[in-house]
Amino acid sequence: GHLDHILLQGHNHHLHTLLCQQETTSEYRLTSAAMVLPEDPAEVLTRCSAYIEQVGPGATTTVNTLQLGLAAGHRAELHGGIIAGPGGKAQHYHRILGACSSARALCRAAVVVDRNAQQADTEQLVRSLMLAPRFQAVVLPQLSIQADQVTCSHGAAVSTVDKSMLFYLRSRGIDAAVAARLLAVGSCREVLEKLPVSARVQLEAGIDQAA
């Protein structure tokens, strides 16, 4: 079986828990985005807790998640993990865009490869782009490997807007504000392009306000 799951959080307190078990050769794709706009209620908490287990062999799991820190006091939290099965493929790509100094994002996600999950192929990557000087991003990617015949990788990066890329765009006659927006949207592209058009337009409009 194949399932595409889209979860959008924002505007008010939103706590969501997801439990998923995958059978043999099943495919599951989760795309999640959390965004609170400056005009929304203050001190909003959005939390997504997603736990996915590949019970049968040959399952495929793809998780793309995005946290946009645009509003004062917004706390965006992501908790969860993927338990890979034998011959399973698991990918988790997480993006954080921090544009408000009083907002905060937390990503605590794990990929677990049990002893019986031989031939599993997993990848986890977390990237944070800081537009505000005091935005807080707490990133805790975890990888646990108990099998020996596997291919696994994980990583995390925190950065500000690349000045060389900004200079390149400016040198091509692009306005500074437009260039900053292009870089901000580009940092989230992997998640945005998987969302419905209406949701993508709303998220890009929010990024426009922040960039």
LONU-60458 format. One record per residue (C-alpha): x, y, z negated; residue in three letters; residue number from 1. Coordinates in Angstrom, 2 decimals, m for minus. Layout:
residues N
+---------+---------+---------+------+-----+
:      xx :      yy :      zz : rest :  nr :
+---------+---------+---------+------+-----+
:       X :       Y :       Z :  ALA : NUM :
...
+---------+---------+---------+------+-----+
This chain:
residues 211
+---------+---------+---------+------+-----+
:      xx :      yy :      zz : rest :  nr :
+---------+---------+---------+------+-----+
:    0.00 :    0.00 :    0.00 :  GLY :   1 :
:    0.95 :    3.67 :    0.42 :  HIS :   2 :
:   m0.10 :    6.61 :   m1.74 :  LEU :   3 :
:    0.69 :   10.33 :   m1.48 :  ASP :   4 :
:    0.00 :   12.19 :   m4.73 :  HIS :   5 :
:    0.08 :   15.99 :   m4.99 :  ILE :   6 :
:   m0.07 :   17.76 :   m8.37 :  LEU :   7 :
:   m0.29 :   21.55 :   m8.72 :  LEU :   8 :
:    0.00 :   23.20 :  m12.13 :  GLN :   9 :
:   m0.40 :   26.82 :  m13.12 :  GLY :  10 :
:   m2.56 :   29.83 :  m14.02 :  HIS :  11 :
:   m3.24 :   28.43 :  m17.50 :  ASN :  12 :
:   m2.03 :   25.75 :  m19.91 :  HIS :  13 :
:   m1.78 :   22.49 :  m17.99 :  HIS :  14 :
:   m0.54 :   19.23 :  m19.52 :  LEU :  15 :
:   m0.52 :   16.21 :  m17.24 :  HIS :  16 :
:    0.57 :   12.61 :  m17.86 :  THR :  17 :
:    1.01 :   10.13 :  m15.03 :  LEU :  18 :
:    1.58 :    6.39 :  m15.39 :  LEU :  19 :
:    2.17 :    4.37 :  m12.21 :  CYS :  20 :
:    3.12 :    0.75 :  m11.52 :  GLN :  21 :
:    4.11 :   m0.29 :   m8.02 :  GLN :  22 :
:    3.67 :   m3.75 :   m6.57 :  GLU :  23 :
:    5.75 :   m5.49 :   m3.89 :  THR :  24 :
:    6.78 :   m3.26 :   m0.91 :  THR :  25 :
:    4.42 :   m0.49 :   m2.02 :  SER :  26 :
:    5.21 :    3.17 :   m1.29 :  GLU :  27 :
:    4.43 :    6.00 :   m3.68 :  TYR :  28 :
:    5.23 :    9.67 :   m3.11 :  ARG :  29 :
:    4.64 :   12.32 :   m5.78 :  LEU :  30 :
:    4.94 :   16.02 :   m5.01 :  THR :  31 :
:    4.49 :   18.34 :   m7.99 :  SER :  32 :
:    4.77 :   22.12 :   m8.34 :  ALA :  33 :
:    4.34 :   24.31 :  m11.42 :  ALA :  34 :
:    3.90 :   28.08 :  m11.03 :  MET :  35 :
:    2.43 :   30.81 :  m13.19 :  VAL :  36 :
:    2.06 :   34.29 :  m11.67 :  LEU :  37 :
:    2.80 :   37.53 :  m13.57 :  PRO :  38 :
:   m0.91 :   38.40 :  m13.64 :  GLU :  39 :
:   m1.83 :   35.06 :  m15.28 :  ASP :  40 :
:   m2.19 :   34.72 :  m19.08 :  PRO :  41 :
:    1.07 :   35.13 :  m20.99 :  ALA :  42 :
:    3.00 :   32.34 :  m22.71 :  GLU :  43 :
:    1.57 :   29.59 :  m20.49 :  VAL :  44 :
:    2.87 :   26.02 :  m20.90 :  LEU :  45 :
:    2.85 :   23.60 :  m17.97 :  THR :  46 :
:    4.04 :   20.08 :  m18.65 :  ARG :  47 :
:    4.20 :   17.11 :  m16.30 :  CYS :  48 :
:    5.07 :   13.71 :  m17.75 :  SER :  49 :
:    5.47 :   11.13 :  m14.98 :  ALA :  50 :
:    6.51 :    7.52 :  m15.61 :  TYR :  51 :
:    6.80 :    5.21 :  m12.62 :  ILE :  52 :
:    7.75 :    1.52 :  m12.68 :  GLU :  53 :
:    8.51 :   m0.64 :   m9.67 :  GLN :  54 :
:    7.04 :   m3.94 :  m10.85 :  VAL :  55 :
:    7.37 :   m5.80 :   m7.55 :  GLY :  56 :
:   10.44 :   m6.03 :   m5.32 :  PRO :  57 :
:   11.04 :   m3.79 :   m2.33 :  GLY :  58 :
:    9.01 :   m0.83 :   m3.60 :  ALA :  59 :
:    9.76 :    2.75 :   m2.53 :  THR :  60 :
:    9.34 :    5.78 :   m4.79 :  THR :  61 :
:    9.88 :    9.40 :   m3.72 :  THR :  62 :
:    9.40 :   12.20 :   m6.24 :  VAL :  63 :
:    9.76 :   15.88 :   m5.26 :  ASN :  64 :
:    9.16 :   18.37 :   m8.07 :  THR :  65 :
:    9.38 :   22.15 :   m8.33 :  LEU :  66 :
:    9.29 :   24.59 :  m11.24 :  GLN :  67 :
:    8.89 :   28.30 :  m10.52 :  LEU :  68 :
:    9.71 :   30.61 :  m13.43 :  GLY :  69 :
:    7.99 :   33.81 :  m12.31 :  LEU :  70 :
:    5.93 :   34.98 :  m15.29 :  ALA :  71 :
:    6.82 :   36.23 :  m18.77 :  ALA :  72 :
:    6.85 :   33.47 :  m21.36 :  GLY :  73 :
:    6.07 :   30.67 :  m18.90 :  HIS :  74 :
:    7.45 :   27.33 :  m20.10 :  ARG :  75 :
:    7.60 :   24.65 :  m17.42 :  ALA :  76 :
:    8.49 :   21.15 :  m18.58 :  GLU :  77 :
:    9.08 :   17.96 :  m16.64 :  LEU :  78 :
:    9.50 :   14.66 :  m18.46 :  HIS :  79 :
:    9.55 :   11.16 :  m17.13 :  GLY :  80 :
:   11.45 :    8.49 :  m15.34 :  GLY :  81 :
:   11.55 :    5.88 :  m12.62 :  ILE :  82 :
:   12.28 :    2.22 :  m13.38 :  ILE :  83 :
:   13.66 :    0.65 :  m10.23 :  ALA :  84 :
:   12.81 :   m2.91 :   m9.22 :  GLY :  85 :
:   14.76 :   m5.50 :   m7.22 :  PRO :  86 :
:   15.57 :   m4.11 :   m3.78 :  GLY :  87 :
:   13.67 :   m0.96 :   m4.63 :  GLY :  88 :
:   14.39 :    2.55 :   m3.39 :  LYS :  89 :
:   13.88 :    5.54 :   m5.67 :  ALA :  90 :
:   14.55 :    9.20 :   m4.97 :  GLN :  91 :
:   13.92 :   12.18 :   m7.24 :  HIS :  92 :
:   14.63 :   15.69 :   m5.99 :  TYR :  93 :
:   13.91 :   18.52 :   m8.43 :  HIS :  94 :
:   14.12 :   22.25 :   m7.79 :  ARG :  95 :
:   14.01 :   25.14 :  m10.29 :  ILE :  96 :
:   13.65 :   28.78 :   m9.27 :  LEU :  97 :
:   14.06 :   31.20 :  m12.16 :  GLY :  98 :
:   12.94 :   34.78 :  m11.51 :  ALA :  99 :
:   11.87 :   35.98 :  m14.97 :  CYS : 100 :
:   14.29 :   36.35 :  m17.88 :  SER : 101 :
:   11.72 :   35.32 :  m20.47 :  SER : 102 :
:   10.60 :   32.18 :  m18.61 :  ALA : 103 :
:   12.07 :   28.74 :  m19.31 :  ARG : 104 :
:   12.27 :   25.44 :  m17.45 :  ALA : 105 :
:   13.09 :   22.01 :  m18.82 :  LEU : 106 :
:   13.79 :   18.93 :  m16.72 :  CYS : 107 :
:   14.31 :   15.69 :  m18.64 :  ARG : 108 :
:   14.08 :   12.88 :  m16.11 :  ALA : 109 :
:   15.66 :    9.44 :  m15.97 :  ALA : 110 :
:   16.28 :    6.76 :  m13.40 :  VAL : 111 :
:   16.63 :    3.28 :  m14.91 :  VAL : 112 :
:   18.04 :    0.28 :  m13.05 :  VAL : 113 :
:   17.33 :   m2.83 :  m15.11 :  ASP : 114 :
:   19.45 :   m5.97 :  m15.08 :  ARG : 115 :
:   17.15 :   m7.74 :  m12.63 :  ASN : 116 :
:   16.99 :   m4.79 :  m10.20 :  ALA : 117 :
:   19.76 :   m6.01 :   m7.90 :  GLN : 118 :
:   20.12 :   m4.28 :   m4.51 :  GLN : 119 :
:   18.30 :   m1.21 :   m5.81 :  ALA : 120 :
:   19.10 :    2.13 :   m4.14 :  ASP : 121 :
:   18.45 :    5.26 :   m6.23 :  THR : 122 :
:   19.22 :    8.96 :   m5.97 :  GLU : 123 :
:   18.53 :   11.85 :   m8.32 :  GLN : 124 :
:   19.39 :   15.50 :   m7.66 :  LEU : 125 :
:   18.44 :   18.62 :   m9.66 :  VAL : 126 :
:   19.17 :   22.11 :   m8.35 :  ARG : 127 :
:   18.46 :   25.40 :  m10.10 :  SER : 128 :
:   18.58 :   28.85 :   m8.51 :  LEU : 129 :
:   18.76 :   31.71 :  m11.00 :  MET : 130 :
:   17.34 :   35.03 :   m9.78 :  LEU : 131 :
:   16.96 :   36.54 :  m13.27 :  ALA : 132 :
:   20.04 :   36.98 :  m15.49 :  PRO : 133 :
:   18.54 :   35.45 :  m18.64 :  ARG : 134 :
:   16.25 :   32.80 :  m17.25 :  PHE : 135 :
:   16.78 :   29.55 :  m19.17 :  GLN : 136 :
:   17.03 :   26.22 :  m17.37 :  ALA : 137 :
:   17.65 :   23.07 :  m19.41 :  VAL : 138 :
:   18.51 :   20.21 :  m17.06 :  VAL : 139 :
:   18.99 :   16.68 :  m18.41 :  LEU : 140 :
:   19.16 :   14.15 :  m15.55 :  PRO : 141 :
:   19.80 :   10.63 :  m16.82 :  GLN : 142 :
:   20.92 :    7.49 :  m15.01 :  LEU : 143 :
:   20.98 :    4.09 :  m16.70 :  SER : 144 :
:   22.46 :    1.17 :  m14.74 :  ILE : 145 :
:   22.35 :   m2.40 :  m16.05 :  GLN : 146 :
:   22.77 :   m4.20 :  m12.71 :  ALA : 147 :
:   26.00 :   m4.50 :  m10.72 :  ASP : 148 :
:   24.87 :   m4.81 :   m7.08 :  GLN : 149 :
:   23.25 :   m1.41 :   m6.69 :  VAL : 150 :
:   23.74 :    1.98 :   m5.02 :  THR : 151 :
:   23.04 :    4.86 :   m7.39 :  CYS : 152 :
:   23.85 :    8.57 :   m7.52 :  SER : 153 :
:   22.75 :   11.59 :   m9.48 :  HIS : 154 :
:   23.78 :   15.19 :   m9.92 :  GLY : 155 :
:   22.79 :   18.65 :  m11.08 :  ALA : 156 :
:   23.74 :   22.16 :  m10.00 :  ALA : 157 :
:   22.92 :   25.63 :  m11.35 :  VAL : 158 :
:   23.70 :   28.66 :   m9.20 :  SER : 159 :
:   22.82 :   32.24 :   m8.39 :  THR : 160 :
:   22.10 :   33.61 :   m4.91 :  VAL : 161 :
:   25.08 :   32.86 :   m2.68 :  ASP : 162 :
:   26.59 :   36.26 :   m1.87 :  LYS : 163 :
:   28.27 :   34.97 :    1.27 :  SER : 164 :
:   24.94 :   33.70 :    2.62 :  MET : 165 :
:   23.30 :   36.99 :    1.68 :  LEU : 166 :
:   26.07 :   38.89 :    3.46 :  PHE : 167 :
:   25.65 :   36.71 :    6.54 :  TYR : 168 :
:   21.93 :   37.46 :    6.74 :  LEU : 169 :
:   22.53 :   41.18 :    6.15 :  ARG : 170 :
:   25.15 :   41.21 :    8.90 :  SER : 171 :
:   22.48 :   39.91 :   11.28 :  ARG : 172 :
:   20.32 :   42.94 :   10.57 :  GLY : 173 :
:   18.02 :   41.32 :    8.03 :  ILE : 174 :
:   16.82 :   43.56 :    5.19 :  ASP : 175 :
:   18.21 :   42.73 :    1.73 :  ALA : 176 :
:   14.77 :   41.94 :    0.26 :  ALA : 177 :
:   13.85 :   39.71 :    3.20 :  VAL : 178 :
:   17.22 :   37.95 :    3.00 :  ALA : 179 :
:   16.74 :   37.26 :   m0.72 :  ALA : 180 :
:   13.28 :   35.88 :   m0.01 :  ARG : 181 :
:   14.57 :   33.59 :    2.73 :  LEU : 182 :
:   17.21 :   32.16 :    0.41 :  LEU : 183 :
:   14.71 :   31.71 :   m2.44 :  ALA : 184 :
:   12.14 :   29.96 :   m0.25 :  VAL : 185 :
:   14.88 :   27.89 :    1.37 :  GLY : 186 :
:   16.00 :   26.58 :   m2.00 :  SER : 187 :
:   12.51 :   25.10 :   m2.51 :  CYS : 188 :
:   11.88 :   24.01 :    1.07 :  ARG : 189 :
:   12.06 :   20.25 :    0.40 :  GLU : 190 :
:    9.06 :   20.52 :   m1.92 :  VAL : 191 :
:    7.12 :   23.31 :   m0.18 :  LEU : 192 :
:    6.98 :   21.55 :    3.18 :  GLU : 193 :
:    5.25 :   18.54 :    1.61 :  LYS : 194 :
:    2.39 :   20.59 :    0.13 :  LEU : 195 :
:   m0.94 :   21.44 :    1.79 :  PRO : 196 :
:   m0.83 :   24.69 :    3.74 :  VAL : 197 :
:   m3.04 :   26.56 :    1.25 :  SER : 198 :
:   m0.83 :   25.61 :   m1.71 :  ALA : 199 :
:    2.34 :   26.37 :    0.21 :  ARG : 200 :
:    1.09 :   29.84 :    1.12 :  VAL : 201 :
:    0.22 :   30.55 :   m2.51 :  GLN : 202 :
:    3.62 :   29.40 :   m3.78 :  LEU : 203 :
:    5.51 :   31.35 :   m1.13 :  GLU : 204 :
:    3.50 :   34.45 :   m2.02 :  ALA : 205 :
:    4.56 :   34.00 :   m5.64 :  GLY : 206 :
:    8.20 :   33.67 :   m4.58 :  ILE : 207 :
:    7.80 :   36.86 :   m2.52 :  ASP : 208 :
:    6.85 :   38.75 :   m5.69 :  GLN : 209 :
:    9.94 :   37.50 :   m7.48 :  ALA : 210 :
:   12.66 :   37.60 :   m4.83 :  ALA : 211 :
+---------+---------+---------+------+-----+
